[in-house]
Amino acid sequence: MLRSGEDYLASLRDGRQVYVGGRLVEDVVRYPGFAGGARTIARLFDLSASDPSLSYVEPETGEKTNVNFLRPRSVENLAARRQLHTAWANVSNGLFGRSPDHVAAMVTGMACRPEVTGSTRFSDNLVNYWRYIRDNDLYLSFAVLPPAGSKSGKSGSVQNAMRVVGTDRDGVTVRGFKTLATGGALCDEILVGNAQPLRSGDEAVAVSFGIRANHPGVRILARKPYAAQAVSRIDDPLADFDETDAALYFDDVHLPWDRVFVLDDPRASYGLFVDTPGHTLGNAQAHIRLLVKMRFMLAAAKRLGDALEFTGNPAVQGVFGGLAARVKMLEAGVVAQEAHPESWPNGYVSQDRQFMYATSNWSMEYFPEFAKEIQIMLASHAFQQPADVSAFDDEYTRSLFLELNRTEDFDSALEKYRLIRLMWNLVGSELASRNQQYELFYAGPPHVTRTRMWDFFDWGSAEARVEDFLAQDTTTPPTRPSEQT
Ligand SMILES: Cc1cc2nc3c(=O)[nH]c(=O)nc-3n(C[C@H](O)[C@H](O)[C@H](O)COP(=O)(O)OP(=O)(O)OC[C@H]3O[C@@H](n4cnc5c(N)ncnc54)[C@H](O)[C@@H]3O)c2cc1C
């Protein structure tokens, strides 16, 4: 089934418990901090429903289905997935990190190799869950980390982290915190699990499951919504792309058995991500989305540079050349992942994991520099501007700002103001800082992202060259210059 945006919005009025500070939000669709984000997601569903290239006919059902849920068996399937990620990223210019194609891609990848769960019962649960989200075209967020302070490194030390507190004939009861569900306030379902390795002794937290956002006992504790402070579309042009983040509290939540994918198994709970194509399909979305965002940022900066008349300067052109090179380096990572697909058991493929983890590492290292170079270009321009667009309504302040901009042309002064507001929202504002933090941490903390490269780099073939070299005959003396002809 392909869902409409309207159906999605209607489904959010389900009694979910979303808190902003001490307030319980009655209707997330109307709440100013979330309304724009909800509308943006609704646009994604409408786009898929109207563009045939973004759906496929699912062999199990014969139904038109969002490509998001396509279990890839070929390079063509990976290309179709890329097309969807690109089309959806274009809607928010790459600012929606956990759009509905991120976590669904992970579950789709997990459903390619469900035997990692370790039991037929849990494998069936996982595949049936994939079928359920696929056939209802659902938006998932995920919370796959314990809360701050609970990672002492000692097994069994995670006291406030969500853990199993009981099992019975009907299911499992969990209690405690999980972080950090980006999109948690606006999703249909939440995937809960562990995307970082656990130790033996951590069995109580080694549980993975899927749960409806309004399930009894699920509390969604949202961070400050920046969109709630938006003044106008001109002053805050990216307010509709504030995707929300939330800590989750599970207040003795009882899950039915058929939603449980892993229980008491530290390796399987982590393995769902890294021993299946799940992590790879999900991170491929992140890279394709970031490419859309970096292109947009580069082009907007260039347009601003043209308006402020500094792009004619060769030194500035050099800076832009460096920024453009970074965009193409990211594109190279995306192309390489898809050009060398990795084969998995059961006939599925994913993007290449070495290129995928290399791209995660690269973007974590180089996106902050990219944003900083653009911020340097902005210099004081954001602060030379009026406090808000109302300055253009008053005749006196309007004439002053036109003079400051050395123009009598209202439209060009307004365009410059809009561009500067856009750039500040991309690199300088509170939303921009949050988004930069997202690019640093979307795949996990830097030390873990680097370690994944350690885990997956093809050390064998690289070291074989060194071994060959060391195996060379060392008994013959080296050739001396005087002996050369
Ligand atoms: C904007 C944003 C959105 C996010 N969205 C999601 C989401 O949708 N779902 C989800 O599950 N998670 C999400 N995360 C969480 C993200 O995965 C975590 O931020 C990340 O795993 C780090 O965990 P932490 O924030 O608890 O920091 P901590 O683990 O407390 O780490 C704090 C700092 O110490 C460093 N550090 C800790 N241990 C070590 C070590 N052994 N060696 C070196 N350095 C170390 C970390 O790198 C970090 O700089 C999001 C994070 C951000 C910022």
The ligand as an SDF file (V2000), in Angstrom:
LIG
                    3D

 53 58  0  0  0  0  0  0  0  0999 V2000
   21.3330   15.0860   16.3970 C   0  0  0  0  0  0  0  0  0  0  0  0
   21.4620   13.6590   16.7940 C   0  0  0  0  0  0  0  0  0  0  0  0
   20.5330   12.7290   16.3560 C   0  0  0  0  0  0  0  0  0  0  0  0
   20.6170   11.3960   16.7440 C   0  0  0  0  0  0  0  0  0  0  0  0
   19.6670   10.5100   16.3230 N   0  0  0  0  0  0  0  0  0  0  0  0
   19.6700    9.2580   16.8000 C   0  0  0  0  0  0  0  0  0  0  0  0
   18.6420    8.3350   16.4310 C   0  0  0  0  0  0  0  0  0  0  0  0
   17.7680    8.6240   15.6090 O   0  0  0  0  0  0  0  0  0  0  0  0
   18.6340    7.1130   17.0350 N   0  0  0  0  0  0  0  0  0  0  0  0
   19.6000    6.7480   17.9480 C   0  0  0  0  0  0  0  0  0  0  0  0
   19.5320    5.6410   18.4730 O   0  0  0  0  0  0  0  0  0  0  0  0
   20.6030    7.5790   18.2600 N   0  0  0  0  0  0  0  0  0  0  0  0
   20.6610    8.8170   17.7260 C   0  0  0  0  0  0  0  0  0  0  0  0
   21.6600    9.6700   18.0810 N   0  0  0  0  0  0  0  0  0  0  0  0
   22.5830    9.2520   19.1390 C   0  0  0  0  0  0  0  0  0  0  0  0
   23.9830    8.9900   18.6810 C   0  0  0  0  0  0  0  0  0  0  0  0
   24.1110    7.7230   18.1280 O   0  0  0  0  0  0  0  0  0  0  0  0
   24.8420    9.1920   19.9450 C   0  0  0  0  0  0  0  0  0  0  0  0
   24.9540   10.5740   20.1330 O   0  0  0  0  0  0  0  0  0  0  0  0
   26.1880    8.5800   19.8630 C   0  0  0  0  0  0  0  0  0  0  0  0
   26.1110    7.1860   19.7860 O   0  0  0  0  0  0  0  0  0  0  0  0
   27.0280    8.9570   21.1160 C   0  0  0  0  0  0  0  0  0  0  0  0
   26.3630    8.6170   22.3010 O   0  0  0  0  0  0  0  0  0  0  0  0
   26.0580    9.7350   23.3890 P   0  0  0  0  0  0  0  0  0  0  0  0
   25.4500   10.9060   22.7220 O   0  0  0  0  0  0  0  0  0  0  0  0
   25.3290    9.1010   24.5040 O   0  0  0  0  0  0  0  0  0  0  0  0
   27.5110   10.2350   23.8830 O   0  0  0  0  0  0  0  0  0  0  0  0
   28.5250    9.5120   24.8640 P   0  0  0  0  0  0  0  0  0  0  0  0
   28.6040    8.0470   24.5640 O   0  0  0  0  0  0  0  0  0  0  0  0
   28.2240    9.8970   26.2700 O   0  0  0  0  0  0  0  0  0  0  0  0
   29.8870   10.1690   24.4170 O   0  0  0  0  0  0  0  0  0  0  0  0
   30.2480   11.5240   24.7660 C   0  0  0  0  0  0  0  0  0  0  0  0
   31.5590   11.8860   24.0640 C   0  0  0  0  0  0  0  0  0  0  0  0
   32.6080   11.0360   24.5050 O   0  0  0  0  0  0  0  0  0  0  0  0
   33.1920   10.3710   23.4020 C   0  0  0  0  0  0  0  0  0  0  0  0
   33.5220    9.0180   23.8360 N   0  0  0  0  0  0  0  0  0  0  0  0
   32.7450    8.1990   24.5960 C   0  0  0  0  0  0  0  0  0  0  0  0
   33.3660    7.0090   24.7590 N   0  0  0  0  0  0  0  0  0  0  0  0
   34.5300    7.0980   24.0830 C   0  0  0  0  0  0  0  0  0  0  0  0
   35.5980    6.1840   23.8670 C   0  0  0  0  0  0  0  0  0  0  0  0
   35.5920    4.9500   24.3800 N   0  0  0  0  0  0  0  0  0  0  0  0
   36.6270    6.6110   23.1120 N   0  0  0  0  0  0  0  0  0  0  0  0
   36.6540    7.8540   22.5730 C   0  0  0  0  0  0  0  0  0  0  0  0
   35.6720    8.7550   22.7450 N   0  0  0  0  0  0  0  0  0  0  0  0
   34.6310    8.3740   23.4920 C   0  0  0  0  0  0  0  0  0  0  0  0
   32.1090   10.3780   22.3260 C   0  0  0  0  0  0  0  0  0  0  0  0
   32.6330   10.2670   21.0180 O   0  0  0  0  0  0  0  0  0  0  0  0
   31.4730   11.7280   22.5480 C   0  0  0  0  0  0  0  0  0  0  0  0
   32.2310   12.7120   21.8990 O   0  0  0  0  0  0  0  0  0  0  0  0
   21.6470   10.9860   17.6250 C   0  0  0  0  0  0  0  0  0  0  0  0
   22.6140   11.9070   18.0410 C   0  0  0  0  0  0  0  0  0  0  0  0
   22.5280   13.2220   17.6350 C   0  0  0  0  0  0  0  0  0  0  0  0
   23.5740   14.1920   18.1130 C   0  0  0  0  0  0  0  0  0  0  0  0
  1  2  1  0
  2  3  1  0
  2 52  2  0
  3  4  2  0
  4  5  1  0
  4 50  1  0
  5  6  2  0
  6  7  1  0
  6 13  1  0
  7  8  2  0
  7  9  1  0
  9 10  1  0
 10 11  2  0
 10 12  1  0
 12 13  2  0
 13 14  1  0
 14 15  1  0
 14 50  1  0
 15 16  1  0
 16 17  1  0
 16 18  1  0
 18 19  1  0
 18 20  1  0
 20 21  1  0
 20 22  1  0
 22 23  1  0
 23 24  1  0
 24 25  2  0
 24 26  1  0
 24 27  1  0
 27 28  1  0
 28 29  2  0
 28 30  1  0
 28 31  1  0
 31 32  1  0
 32 33  1  0
 33 34  1  0
 33 48  1  0
 34 35  1  0
 35 36  1  0
 35 46  1  0
 36 37  1  0
 36 45  1  0
 37 38  2  0
 38 39  1  0
 39 40  1  0
 39 45  2  0
 40 41  1  0
 40 42  2  0
 42 43  1  0
 43 44  2  0
 44 45  1  0
 46 47  1  0
 46 48  1  0
 48 49  1  0
 50 51  2  0
 51 52  1  0
 52 53  1  0
M  END
$$$$
